[in-house]
Amino acid sequence: MNREKQTWDERFRKEGFRFTEPRKIILEVLSNTNEHPSAEDIFMIVRKKHPKIGLTTVYRNLEILECMRIVTKFHFGDGCHRYELVEGNQKPLHHHHLVCTS
């Protein structure tokens, strides 16, 4: 077992959750992007690796990740929520967001 998976396993167990395959894949997607993908964007990437994972599973897991403060949900005024990994498996990630309103 690699150190990253072990660290996530520990974090999820501490919060009372299991570190499932869908959660692992969603975290990988968010870790490998500088964008702020929507749940649908994440789903389209996730389903390439695991076609049996549905959109509802992605939404449900994003809610759990948000409650655990690993993911933050943003609304940039484009009609959908976007997600960002705000805590890595070993350290917090931090940056600012600016939205032009005019």
Sequence and secondary structure as in RCSB ss.txt:
>XXXX:A:sequence
MNREKQTWDERFRKEGFRFTEPRKIILEVLSNTNEHPSAEDIFMIVRKKHPKIGLTTVYRNLEILECMRIVTKFH
FGDGCHRYELVEGNQKPLHHHHLVCTS
>XXXX:A:secstr
  HHHHHHHHHHHHTT    HHHHHHHHHHHT SS  BHHHHHHHHHHH TT  HHHHHHHHHHHHHTTSEEEEE
 SSSSEEEEE B SSSB          
